[in-house]
Amino acid sequence: MLPEIYRSRYFIITGILIFICFAIIGIFISVQSGKRTRQISIDMATKVYQLKSTVIKNEFHSFLKGLDDIAPVVKQLPNKTALQQNLPSVEALLLNHPYINDGFYILVNGQDTLQSAVRKQGDHYEHLPLQQYQLQLLAASGSNSNAIVNIADSLHWLTISKYQLADSSVLIAGLDINLRQLQHHLWSVDTTGRAYAFITDQQGVYISHPEEQLIGEKMLTTSLPVSGRKRLGDSITSYETVTSSYLQLPVLRYYTPLQLAGTQWTLVVDTPLLAVDEDVKAIEKYMLLLFISTGIIILALIAWAQTKWQKEFVLRQQAELTRKELLAEKQTLGLIAEKQQKHNALLQLNTLKDKVDPHFLFNSLNSLNALIEQSPELAKSFVMKLSHVYRYVLDAYPDKLTTVAAELHFANEYFFLLKIRFGQALAPLEIQISDEHMQRQVPFVSLQTLIENAVKHNIVSKEMPLQISIQSEDDHIVITNNLQLRKDVKGSGNQGLYYLQSIYSYLGNQQFRYGVEGSYFKCYLPVLPASK
């Protein structure tokens, strides 16, 4: 017999509704995600195009920079003679781009004519007679002229500019750019870009292309458009989806005008699509299957939950009662342990205080006795520091915690008394505590305890000075001393460390630690939050 839940009309209706809802949601989300994925692909491809087109345009403008650079120089020259004297400078400016090596010019003054072609060879310039195709362009020149000519097995771009001197002399200068050689330079431009670019003239002839053999050839119509052209926001750039014959992949192809010295060229940038239709359809199918599967799983879980609920409810009630009993017992044991830890810490603190009082007072009075005759003023300071130390030790701290700032002040007072006693055998105390730690808390007399341990267990002499430092490190204050252990110290050396261990255990902090690290003894005091 099937359980009642499986045969109930409620279960059937609930299952059908869940299945339909998940199917509708899955279809809707898959359609919307597909649209958004396509738009994201176009937006990202447009960004890539904008970067690539900017790089290419800047490069081509830089090729013609020589023609612009000579204009202000020529305008400052009064006559033909002056220009002839400055021809080396004009030639250097004309061919100042590292990848433009060929130029030419003609200087006309009435019937006098001076003409020459210039070729850059490393650091010097070679003068050659003008080629026939260069003469033809000069003869047909206006103020600015351009020509694309086939020379041997390469395509040359010729561009000229005309400049007039004050004595009516005319200088016509031009650049002869081998486009196939120039393509070698363009390969090294924007090597990390995810698009490639080429340029065509008004007749569709390739001016530049990553496939060098296509330069000078007419653009074929094999790259059939997949969709009609659309315009970008700048109104002069259009794009379409085509299959690239170069990449053999669907790409977004962007067309934008490229106007250089009177040319009417078109810059074309092909950007591979980041998400193609096949991937989008696959995502849609997987999402639909995901939602249908999820609906079926949820339906099965509802049925399973109904059959298990009653049994689990009883078990949970029993487990909850047991848990409460164990928790109450644990809390009772915890309170007992906490009281015991606090009691142990207080006993150890009182023991430390008892040790500080007679032993430290005896040594301090001996030091004071020697100071009274040697330096009365220093003796007065010594007495004040000593009184501050005992006042601090005798103060009551109910929670046995005090601020880092107070502990540092007490440690400095205590160290001053030690410094009077040991002199140069005790190096100056190094303190580097962050402002954040100053208002945090540490156990009472913790710093003084660790300084006293360092002095007690290590050799303190002028030949081997003891160095002690107190520094902030993450959530700890680290007390460090160089390790030069005495051999005559007997027992009870760890009472101060046991006190600190007990205090931190009582407070629930187990990060207090100490030990030898290389040639140093280090103790890590965790800093605790300030009391509210």
NUNU-12506 format. One line per 8 residues: number of its first residue (from 0); their letters; for each residue x, y, z of C-alpha. Coordinates in nm, 2 decimals. Layout:
residues N
NUM) A) X Y Z  ...
//
This chain:
residues 532
0) MLPEIYRS) 0.00 0.00 0.00  0.13 0.34 -0.09  0.12 0.60 0.20  -0.18 0.83 0.20  0.04 1.13 0.11  0.12 0.97 -0.24  -0.25 0.92 -0.32  -0.38 1.25 -0.20
8) RYFIITGI) -0.51 1.51 -0.44  -0.32 1.77 -0.25  0.01 1.61 -0.34  -0.07 1.58 -0.71  -0.19 1.94 -0.74  0.11 2.07 -0.55  0.35 1.87 -0.77  0.19 1.99 -1.09
16) LIFICFAI) 0.20 2.36 -0.98  0.56 2.33 -0.87  0.65 2.17 -1.20  0.47 2.43 -1.41  0.61 2.72 -1.21  0.97 2.60 -1.24  0.93 2.53 -1.61  0.79 2.89 -1.67
24) IGIFISVQ) 1.06 3.05 -1.46  1.33 2.84 -1.64  1.21 2.94 -1.98  1.18 3.31 -1.89  1.52 3.33 -1.73  1.69 3.14 -2.01  1.54 3.37 -2.28  1.63 3.68 -2.08
32) SGKRTRQI) 1.98 3.56 -2.00  2.04 3.48 -2.37  1.94 3.83 -2.47  2.16 3.98 -2.21  2.45 3.75 -2.29  2.44 3.87 -2.66  2.42 4.23 -2.56  2.72 4.19 -2.32
40) SIDMATKV) 2.91 4.03 -2.60  2.84 4.33 -2.83  2.93 4.58 -2.55  3.26 4.41 -2.48  3.34 4.38 -2.85  3.27 4.76 -2.89  3.51 4.84 -2.61  3.78 4.63 -2.78
48) YQLKSTVI) 3.71 4.80 -3.11  3.74 5.15 -2.96  4.08 5.07 -2.81  4.20 4.91 -3.13  4.08 5.19 -3.35  4.24 5.46 -3.13  4.58 5.28 -3.14  4.57 5.24 -3.52
56) KNEFHSFL) 4.46 5.60 -3.58  4.73 5.73 -3.35  4.99 5.52 -3.53  4.89 5.65 -3.88  4.88 6.01 -3.76  5.23 5.96 -3.62  5.35 5.85 -3.96  5.26 6.19 -4.11
64) KGLDDIAP) 5.40 6.39 -3.82  5.71 6.48 -4.02  5.50 6.68 -4.27  5.35 6.88 -3.98  5.68 6.93 -3.80  5.85 7.10 -4.09  5.57 7.36 -4.14  5.67 7.60 -3.86
72) VVKQLPNK) 6.04 7.56 -3.95  5.98 7.66 -4.32  5.76 7.95 -4.22  6.05 8.11 -4.02  6.29 8.09 -4.32  6.29 8.41 -4.53  6.41 8.28 -4.86  6.53 7.99 -5.07
80) TALQQNLP) 6.89 8.03 -4.97  6.80 8.00 -4.60  6.60 7.70 -4.67  6.89 7.53 -4.86  7.11 7.60 -4.56  6.86 7.43 -4.33  6.78 7.13 -4.56  6.95 6.88 -4.32
88) SVEALLLN) 6.72 6.98 -4.04  6.42 6.98 -4.26  6.51 6.63 -4.38  6.56 6.50 -4.02  6.22 6.64 -3.92  6.05 6.49 -4.23  6.18 6.14 -4.15  6.16 6.16 -3.77
96) HPYINDGF) 5.94 5.85 -3.74  6.16 5.55 -3.68  5.97 5.34 -3.94  5.94 5.61 -4.21  6.26 5.59 -4.42  6.18 5.75 -4.76  6.09 6.10 -4.84  6.13 6.35 -5.13
104) YILVNGQD) 6.10 6.72 -5.19  6.12 6.99 -5.47  6.21 7.35 -5.41  6.08 7.59 -5.68  6.18 7.96 -5.71  6.08 8.09 -6.05  6.28 7.90 -6.31  6.52 7.75 -6.04
112) TLQSAVRK) 6.43 7.41 -5.92  6.60 7.19 -5.65  6.47 6.84 -5.62  6.58 6.52 -5.44  6.47 6.20 -5.28  6.59 6.12 -4.93  6.65 5.78 -4.77  6.73 5.74 -4.41
120) QGDHYEHL) 7.01 5.49 -4.35  7.07 5.46 -3.98  7.20 5.80 -3.86  7.27 5.95 -4.20  7.07 6.04 -4.50  7.12 5.93 -4.86  7.01 6.16 -5.15  6.88 5.99 -5.46
128) PLQQYQLQ) 6.72 6.12 -5.78  6.34 6.14 -5.78  6.15 5.83 -5.92  5.91 5.87 -6.20  5.60 5.80 -5.99  5.72 6.06 -5.74  5.76 6.32 -6.02  5.41 6.24 -6.15
136) LLAASGSN) 5.26 6.31 -5.81  5.45 6.63 -5.77  5.34 6.75 -6.11  4.97 6.69 -6.03  5.00 6.82 -5.67  4.76 7.06 -5.51  4.81 7.19 -5.16  4.78 6.83 -5.03
144) SNAIVNIA) 4.78 6.52 -5.25  4.79 6.15 -5.19  4.84 5.85 -5.42  4.86 5.47 -5.39  5.09 5.32 -5.65  5.22 4.96 -5.71  5.60 4.95 -5.73  5.75 4.62 -5.80
152) DSLHWLTI) 5.60 4.37 -5.56  5.48 4.63 -5.30  5.22 4.90 -5.25  5.34 5.25 -5.18  5.15 5.54 -5.02  5.27 5.88 -5.14  5.15 6.19 -4.96  5.28 6.55 -5.00
160) SKYQLADS) 5.23 6.89 -4.85  5.31 7.23 -5.00  5.48 7.52 -4.81  5.54 7.88 -4.93  5.83 8.09 -4.82  5.83 8.47 -4.77  6.01 8.52 -5.11  5.74 8.33 -5.29
168) SVLIAGLD) 5.95 8.02 -5.31  5.76 7.70 -5.28  5.87 7.38 -5.11  5.68 7.06 -5.18  5.77 6.78 -4.94  5.64 6.43 -4.94  5.67 6.08 -4.78  5.71 5.76 -4.97
176) INLRQLQH) 5.57 5.48 -4.74  5.61 5.12 -4.83  5.29 4.97 -4.69  5.41 4.61 -4.68  5.71 4.71 -4.48  5.49 4.93 -4.26  5.28 4.63 -4.19  5.57 4.47 -4.01
184) HLWSVDTT) 5.57 4.75 -3.77  5.19 4.73 -3.72  5.22 4.37 -3.62  5.41 4.49 -3.31  5.14 4.74 -3.21  4.89 4.64 -2.95  5.00 4.27 -2.95  4.78 4.20 -2.65
192) GRAYAFIT) 4.46 4.32 -2.81  4.18 4.08 -2.89  4.10 4.23 -3.23  4.27 4.28 -3.56  4.24 4.58 -3.79  4.28 4.65 -4.16  4.23 4.96 -4.39  4.07 4.99 -4.73
200) DQQGVYIS) 4.05 5.28 -4.97  3.74 5.40 -5.15  3.77 5.12 -5.41  3.79 4.85 -5.14  4.17 4.79 -5.19  4.35 4.68 -4.88  4.59 4.95 -4.76  4.69 4.73 -4.47
208) HPEEQLIG) 4.60 4.39 -4.35  4.75 4.12 -4.11  4.79 3.90 -4.42  5.06 4.09 -4.59  5.00 3.93 -4.93  4.65 4.09 -4.94  4.79 4.45 -4.93  4.71 4.60 -5.27
216) EKMLTTSL) 4.44 4.34 -5.35  4.07 4.43 -5.37  3.86 4.32 -5.08  3.64 4.02 -5.18  3.28 3.97 -5.07  3.35 3.63 -4.92  3.30 3.76 -4.56  2.92 3.75 -4.59
224) PVSGRKRL) 2.73 3.95 -4.34  2.52 3.76 -4.09  2.31 4.06 -3.99  2.25 4.40 -4.12  2.47 4.69 -4.02  2.39 4.90 -3.71  2.53 5.23 -3.61  2.71 5.32 -3.29
232) GDSITSYE) 2.63 5.63 -3.09  2.89 5.84 -3.27  2.67 5.81 -3.59  2.98 5.76 -3.81  3.07 5.41 -3.70  2.87 5.10 -3.81  2.90 4.74 -3.73  2.77 4.40 -3.84
240) TVTSSYLQ) 2.82 4.04 -3.76  3.02 3.85 -4.03  3.23 3.54 -4.07  3.59 3.64 -4.09  3.79 3.48 -4.38  4.11 3.55 -4.18  4.00 3.39 -3.85  3.73 3.16 -3.99
248) LPVLRYYT) 3.51 3.27 -3.69  3.21 3.49 -3.64  3.32 3.84 -3.56  3.17 4.18 -3.50  3.31 4.40 -3.78  3.33 4.77 -3.72  3.36 5.03 -4.00  3.48 5.39 -3.92
256) PLQLAGTQ) 3.62 5.66 -4.15  4.00 5.72 -4.15  4.09 6.06 -4.29  4.46 6.13 -4.32  4.59 6.43 -4.53  4.29 6.43 -4.76  4.24 6.05 -4.78  3.90 5.89 -4.76
264) WTLVVDTP) 3.99 5.55 -4.62  3.79 5.31 -4.40  3.93 5.15 -4.09  3.78 4.81 -4.03  3.82 4.63 -3.69  3.72 4.27 -3.65  3.64 4.16 -3.29  3.57 3.79 -3.22
272) LLAVDEDV) 3.23 3.74 -3.05  3.28 3.65 -2.68  2.96 3.44 -2.68  2.83 3.28 -2.99  2.47 3.16 -3.06  2.56 2.80 -3.00  2.69 2.87 -2.65  2.38 3.08 -2.57
280) KAIEKYML) 2.15 2.80 -2.69  2.34 2.55 -2.49  2.31 2.76 -2.17  1.93 2.80 -2.23  1.89 2.43 -2.27  2.09 2.35 -1.96  1.90 2.61 -1.75  1.57 2.47 -1.86
288) LLFISTGI) 1.68 2.12 -1.77  1.80 2.25 -1.44  1.47 2.40 -1.34  1.27 2.10 -1.45  1.50 1.87 -1.25  1.48 2.10 -0.95  1.10 2.09 -0.96  1.10 1.71 -0.97
296) IILALIAW) 1.35 1.69 -0.69  1.15 1.93 -0.47  0.84 1.72 -0.53  1.02 1.41 -0.42  1.16 1.58 -0.12  0.81 1.70 -0.01  0.68 1.34 -0.02  0.99 1.21 0.17
304) AQTKWQKE) 0.96 1.49 0.43  0.60 1.41 0.50  0.67 1.05 0.57  0.97 1.13 0.79  0.84 1.43 0.98  0.65 1.26 1.26  0.93 1.03 1.35  1.19 1.30 1.34
312) FVLRQQAE) 0.98 1.53 1.55  0.98 1.28 1.84  1.35 1.22 1.80  1.42 1.59 1.80  1.22 1.64 2.12  1.42 1.37 2.30  1.75 1.51 2.16  1.66 1.86 2.28
320) LTRKELLA) 1.59 1.75 2.63  1.92 1.56 2.64  2.11 1.86 2.50  1.96 2.09 2.76  2.06 1.86 3.04  2.42 1.83 2.91  2.44 2.21 2.86  2.33 2.27 3.21
328) EKQTLGLI) 2.59 2.03 3.34  2.86 2.18 3.12  2.78 2.53 3.24  2.80 2.42 3.60  3.14 2.26 3.54  3.25 2.57 3.35  3.17 2.80 3.64  3.36 2.58 3.88
336) AEKQQKHN) 3.66 2.57 3.65  3.64 2.95 3.60  3.64 3.02 3.97  3.93 2.79 4.02  4.14 2.95 3.75  4.06 3.30 3.89  4.16 3.18 4.24  4.49 3.04 4.11
344) ALLQLNTL) 4.57 3.36 3.92  4.50 3.57 4.22  4.72 3.35 4.44  5.01 3.38 4.19  4.97 3.75 4.16  4.98 3.79 4.53  5.29 3.58 4.54  5.45 3.80 4.28
352) KDKVDPHF) 5.36 4.11 4.48  5.52 3.95 4.79  5.84 3.88 4.60  5.86 4.24 4.46  5.82 4.40 4.80  6.12 4.28 5.01  6.37 4.16 4.74  6.33 4.45 4.50
360) LFNSLNSL) 6.32 4.70 4.79  6.65 4.57 4.93  6.83 4.61 4.59  6.67 4.95 4.53  6.78 5.09 4.87  7.13 4.98 4.80  7.13 5.16 4.47  6.97 5.47 4.64
368) NALIEQSP) 7.24 5.47 4.91  7.51 5.49 4.64  7.33 5.76 4.45  7.28 6.00 4.75  7.64 6.10 4.75  7.71 6.07 4.38  7.41 6.25 4.24  7.15 6.39 4.48
376) ELAKSFVM) 6.92 6.51 4.20  6.92 6.16 4.04  6.86 6.02 4.39  6.55 6.23 4.42  6.42 6.10 4.08  6.51 5.75 4.20  6.29 5.79 4.51  6.00 5.92 4.31
384) KLSHVYRY) 6.02 5.64 4.06  6.04 5.39 4.34  5.73 5.53 4.51  5.54 5.52 4.18  5.64 5.15 4.13  5.51 5.05 4.48  5.20 5.26 4.45  5.12 5.08 4.12
392) VLDAYPDK) 5.19 4.74 4.26  4.97 4.80 4.57  4.67 4.93 4.36  4.37 4.71 4.34  4.25 4.59 3.99  3.93 4.38 4.04  3.95 4.21 3.70  4.34 4.20 3.71
400) LTTVAAEL) 4.36 4.38 3.38  4.50 4.72 3.30  4.56 4.93 2.98  4.87 4.88 2.77  4.95 5.25 2.82  4.94 5.21 3.21  5.16 4.90 3.19  5.41 5.07 2.97
408) HFANEYFF) 5.43 5.36 3.21  5.49 5.12 3.50  5.75 4.92 3.30  5.94 5.24 3.22  5.94 5.34 3.59  6.06 4.99 3.69  6.32 4.98 3.41  6.46 5.32 3.53
416) LLKIRFGQ) 6.53 5.17 3.87  6.70 4.87 3.70  6.90 5.10 3.48  7.04 5.28 3.79  7.13 4.95 3.94  7.30 4.79 3.63  7.42 5.09 3.43  7.57 5.01 3.09
424) ALAPLEIQ) 7.52 4.64 3.15  7.15 4.69 3.07  7.08 4.83 2.72  6.81 5.10 2.68  6.46 4.97 2.66  6.32 4.96 2.31  5.95 5.03 2.28  5.74 5.03 1.96
432) ISDEHMQR) 5.37 5.01 2.04  5.10 5.10 1.79  4.84 5.36 1.89  4.57 5.10 1.84  4.72 4.88 2.12  4.76 5.17 2.37  4.40 5.16 2.49  4.37 4.78 2.48
440) QVPFVSLQ) 4.43 4.57 2.79  4.69 4.32 2.92  4.72 4.14 3.26  4.83 4.35 3.56  5.21 4.38 3.60  5.26 4.15 3.30  5.53 4.37 3.13  5.72 4.42 3.46
448) TLIENAVK) 5.70 4.04 3.53  5.86 3.96 3.19  6.13 4.23 3.23  6.22 4.09 3.58  6.24 3.74 3.44  6.48 3.85 3.16  6.71 4.02 3.42  6.69 3.73 3.66
456) HNIVSKEM) 6.77 3.45 3.41  7.03 3.62 3.19  7.38 3.75 3.22  7.38 4.13 3.27  7.73 4.28 3.23  7.91 4.55 3.04  8.08 4.29 2.82  7.74 4.12 2.75
464) PLQISIQS) 7.47 4.39 2.78  7.11 4.26 2.81  6.88 4.40 2.55  6.50 4.41 2.60  6.24 4.53 2.35  5.86 4.57 2.36  5.69 4.58 2.02  5.34 4.55 1.87
472) EDDHIVIT) 5.29 4.25 1.63  4.94 4.18 1.49  4.72 4.12 1.80  5.01 4.06 2.04  5.27 4.26 2.23  5.60 4.08 2.19  5.87 4.11 2.47  6.21 4.00 2.34
480) NNLQLRKD) 6.55 3.97 2.51  6.88 3.83 2.38  6.95 3.49 2.52  7.26 3.47 2.75  7.14 3.24 3.03  7.30 3.24 3.37  7.40 2.90 3.52  7.36 3.00 3.89
488) VKGSGNQG) 6.98 3.06 3.89  6.79 2.81 4.10  6.43 2.70 4.06  6.10 2.90 4.07  6.19 3.08 3.75  5.85 3.03 3.58  5.61 3.16 3.85  5.55 3.49 3.65
496) LYYLQSIY) 5.48 3.29 3.33  5.24 3.06 3.52  5.06 3.36 3.65  5.01 3.51 3.29  4.91 3.16 3.16  4.64 3.13 3.43  4.50 3.49 3.37  4.47 3.43 3.00
504) SYLGNQQF) 4.31 3.08 3.06  4.06 3.24 3.30  3.97 3.50 3.03  3.93 3.22 2.77  4.23 3.33 2.56  4.47 3.05 2.47  4.71 3.25 2.25  4.96 3.34 2.52
512) RYGVEGSY) 5.29 3.17 2.44  5.67 3.20 2.50  5.99 3.02 2.40  6.33 3.04 2.25  6.35 3.16 1.88  6.71 3.15 1.75  6.93 3.36 1.99  6.63 3.53 2.15
520) FKCYLPVL) 6.37 3.45 2.41  6.03 3.58 2.31  5.70 3.61 2.50  5.37 3.69 2.31  5.11 3.87 2.51  4.77 3.88 2.34  4.61 4.23 2.37  4.25 4.22 2.50
528) PASK) 3.96 4.46 2.41  3.93 4.76 2.63  3.66 4.74 2.91  3.34 4.93 2.83
//
